[in-house]
């Protein structure tokens, strides 16, 4: 037990720049307290002591603000940062090296007892603050869920899910530099290059419209140069792609 606690403390020291000493982590990090109490509750639950397991879970919820059902499976080196408002359901499985921020719900959408109702987080998944992951599917290894996303379907390994409902962004690998960046820890499930697919689509449409306008102007200029008269159209507001791109960002 104590070796696992030391491992958890070392993991928090490595991931959280605000952590100054091991004593501070041990005494002041509710995420660590919730994980330790969950191990006791989980042991009771799976050895037939259901009420003690639920009671320990309730005590942990009262003192940490983090609710983990004693039936949930939590892996090694799981970091619940800040943690207040985190809810992890009975059939949820959280893999090794996962990171969960405050306000996250790993919830179920089924009322069938005995069924897999809650999600599985594969190794290294990051769930951003306020995200809701709902259903008995898998968030793949190294995947990221952005803050306040609502995820209701599987997230492939290495991908990012953002928005409500969540949109899936596949990881693009184009060499060693991208692979190294993909391995970097991404706080709150946010990647530095901003990979919202809706934003990318809008930027693409704006750039395409700007290119088409430029081509039309060239065609009209060539027609006039050849002596072909072009019917004039009412003057419209000048298309400014740079301004539109700034609005989308």
matplotlib code that plots the C-alpha trace (Angstrom):
import matplotlib.pyplot as plt

x = [0.0, 2.7, 4.7, 1.6, 1.2, 4.8, 4.3, 1.2, 3.0, 6.0, 3.5, 1.8, 5.2, 6.1, 2.9, 1.8, 4.2, 2.3, 3.4, 6.4, 7.0, 5.9, 4.5, 2.3, 1.0, 0.3, -1.6, -3.2, -4.2, -7.8, -7.3, -4.7, -6.9, -9.8, -7.7, -6.3, -9.8, -11.1, -8.6, -10.0, -13.6, -12.9, -11.2, -14.3, -16.7, -15.0, -14.8, -18.5, -18.5, -20.8, -22.0, -18.6, -17.4, -20.2, -19.7, -15.9, -16.9, -19.3, -16.7, -14.3, -17.0, -17.6, -14.0, -12.7, -15.7, -14.8, -17.3, -15.9, -18.2, -16.4, -17.1, -15.1, -11.6, -8.8, -5.4, -1.9, -0.6, -4.0, -4.0, -7.2, -6.2, -8.2, -10.9, -14.0, -17.1, -15.6, -18.0, -16.9, -19.6, -19.7, -18.6, -16.1, -12.5, -9.7, -6.4, -2.8, -1.4, -4.8, -5.4, -8.9, -9.7, -12.4, -16.0, -15.6, -18.4, -17.7, -21.4, -23.8, -26.7, -28.3, -30.4, -29.6, -28.0, -24.9, -24.3, -21.2, -22.8, -19.8, -16.8, -13.3, -10.3, -7.4, -3.8, -2.7, -6.1, -6.7, -10.2, -10.4, -12.3, -16.1, -16.1, -18.9, -18.1, -21.3, -21.8, -20.1, -17.5, -13.7, -11.6, -8.5, -4.9, -3.4, -6.7, -7.7, -11.2, -11.3, -12.8, -16.7, -16.9, -19.8, -18.6, -21.2, -19.2, -15.8, -12.7, -9.9, -6.4, -4.4, -7.4, -9.0, -12.7, -14.0, -17.4, -20.9, -21.7, -18.0, -16.4, -13.5, -10.2, -7.9, -4.2, -2.1, 1.3, 3.8, 7.2, 9.2, 8.4, 4.6, 5.0, 7.1, 4.4, 1.7, 3.5, 3.6, 1.3, -1.7, -3.2, -7.0, -7.0, -6.1, -3.5, -1.3, -2.2, -6.0, -7.5, -11.2, -12.5, -15.3, -12.8, -10.5, -13.5, -14.5, -10.9, -10.8, -14.0, -12.9, -9.5, -11.3, -13.7, -10.8, -9.0, -12.1, -12.7, -9.1, -9.5, -12.8, -11.1, -8.3, -10.8, -12.8, -9.6, -8.5, -12.0, -11.9, -8.3, -9.7, -12.4, -15.3, -17.7, -18.8, -22.1, -21.4, -22.8, -23.8, -20.8, -20.7, -18.7, -15.1, -14.4, -11.8, -10.6, -8.2, -10.9, -13.2, -10.4, -9.9, -13.6, -13.4, -10.4]
y = [0.0, 2.4, 1.8, 2.7, 5.9, 6.8, 6.1, 8.3, 11.1, 10.9, 11.0, 14.1, 15.8, 15.1, 16.3, 19.3, 22.3, 23.7, 20.7, 21.8, 19.0, 15.4, 16.4, 19.0, 16.5, 13.9, 16.4, 18.8, 17.0, 15.7, 13.7, 11.6, 11.2, 10.1, 7.5, 6.1, 5.8, 4.3, 1.4, 0.5, 0.9, -1.2, -4.0, -4.1, -4.1, -7.0, -9.1, -9.0, -6.1, -3.9, -1.5, -0.7, -0.1, 2.4, 4.0, 4.6, 6.0, 8.4, 9.5, 10.2, 12.1, 14.2, 15.1, 15.5, 16.4, 13.5, 10.6, 7.3, 4.2, 1.4, -0.9, 1.3, 0.1, 2.7, 2.0, 3.1, 6.6, 8.1, 11.8, 13.6, 17.3, 19.7, 17.1, 18.8, 17.6, 14.5, 11.5, 8.1, 5.4, 1.8, 0.1, 2.7, 1.6, 4.1, 2.9, 3.6, 7.1, 8.8, 12.4, 13.7, 17.3, 18.9, 18.5, 15.4, 12.8, 9.2, 8.4, 5.7, 6.0, 2.6, 1.4, -2.3, -3.8, -5.9, -4.3, -2.2, 1.2, 3.5, 4.3, 2.8, 5.2, 3.5, 4.2, 7.8, 9.4, 13.0, 14.2, 18.0, 20.0, 19.7, 17.0, 14.4, 11.0, 9.0, 5.4, 2.0, 2.7, 3.2, 6.4, 5.1, 5.1, 8.6, 10.2, 13.7, 15.0, 18.8, 20.8, 20.8, 18.3, 15.9, 12.5, 9.8, 7.6, 5.9, 8.1, 6.4, 6.1, 9.4, 11.4, 14.5, 15.0, 18.6, 20.3, 19.4, 16.9, 16.0, 15.9, 13.6, 14.8, 12.0, 12.3, 13.1, 11.6, 13.0, 12.2, 12.2, 15.8, 15.1, 11.8, 13.6, 16.3, 13.7, 12.2, 15.5, 16.0, 18.2, 20.0, 20.0, 17.9, 21.0, 20.7, 23.7, 24.0, 24.2, 21.3, 22.0, 20.5, 23.0, 25.9, 24.1, 23.7, 27.4, 28.5, 26.3, 27.7, 31.3, 30.6, 28.9, 31.8, 34.3, 32.3, 32.1, 35.8, 36.4, 34.1, 35.9, 39.3, 37.9, 36.5, 39.8, 41.7, 39.4, 39.6, 43.4, 43.4, 41.3, 43.8, 41.7, 43.9, 42.5, 43.6, 45.6, 44.3, 46.4, 47.2, 44.9, 45.1, 44.2, 40.5, 40.5, 36.9, 38.0, 39.6, 36.6, 34.2, 36.3, 36.0, 32.2, 31.8]
z = [0.0, 1.0, -2.2, -4.3, -2.3, -2.9, -6.6, -6.7, -4.9, -7.3, -10.2, -9.0, -8.3, -12.0, -13.5, -11.4, -11.4, -8.4, -6.2, -4.1, -1.6, -1.1, 2.3, 0.7, -1.9, 0.8, 3.1, 0.6, -2.6, -2.4, -5.6, -3.8, -0.7, -2.9, -4.7, -1.4, 0.2, -3.0, -2.8, 0.7, -0.6, -3.7, -1.6, 0.6, -2.3, -4.1, -1.0, -0.3, 2.2, 0.1, 2.8, 4.3, 0.7, 0.1, 3.5, 2.8, -0.6, 1.1, 3.6, 0.7, -1.1, 2.0, 2.6, -0.9, -3.1, -5.4, -5.7, -6.9, -6.7, -4.9, -7.8, -10.2, -11.3, -10.9, -12.4, -11.2, -11.3, -11.9, -11.2, -10.2, -10.3, -8.2, -8.3, -6.9, -8.6, -10.2, -10.4, -11.5, -11.9, -10.8, -14.0, -15.0, -15.6, -15.5, -16.9, -15.8, -16.1, -16.8, -15.8, -14.7, -13.9, -11.8, -12.7, -14.8, -15.0, -16.1, -16.3, -17.5, -20.0, -19.2, -16.3, -16.8, -13.7, -14.3, -17.7, -18.6, -18.2, -17.7, -19.9, -19.9, -20.1, -21.7, -20.6, -20.6, -21.4, -20.3, -19.5, -19.3, -16.7, -16.8, -19.5, -19.5, -20.8, -20.9, -21.9, -21.9, -24.6, -24.6, -24.7, -26.4, -25.2, -25.1, -26.2, -24.9, -24.1, -24.1, -21.2, -21.1, -24.0, -23.9, -25.3, -26.2, -28.5, -28.6, -29.0, -31.0, -29.5, -29.8, -30.9, -29.4, -28.6, -28.3, -28.3, -27.4, -28.7, -29.0, -32.4, -32.9, -34.3, -35.4, -34.5, -37.5, -37.5, -39.9, -38.4, -35.2, -34.3, -34.3, -32.4, -29.7, -29.5, -29.1, -26.2, -24.3, -21.4, -22.5, -19.5, -19.5, -22.7, -24.7, -27.4, -28.2, -31.9, -31.3, -33.2, -33.1, -36.4, -36.8, -36.5, -39.1, -41.5, -41.2, -41.8, -44.9, -46.3, -45.7, -47.4, -50.3, -50.8, -50.7, -53.4, -55.6, -55.3, -56.4, -59.4, -60.4, -60.3, -62.6, -65.0, -65.2, -65.8, -68.6, -70.2, -70.1, -71.6, -74.5, -75.1, -73.8, -71.8, -68.4, -66.9, -63.8, -60.4, -57.4, -55.2, -52.2, -48.9, -49.5, -48.5, -45.7, -45.1, -42.4, -40.3, -40.7, -39.7, -36.5, -35.7, -36.0, -33.7]

ax = plt.figure().add_subplot(projection="3d")
ax.plot(x, y, z, "-o")
ax.set_aspect("equal")
plt.show()
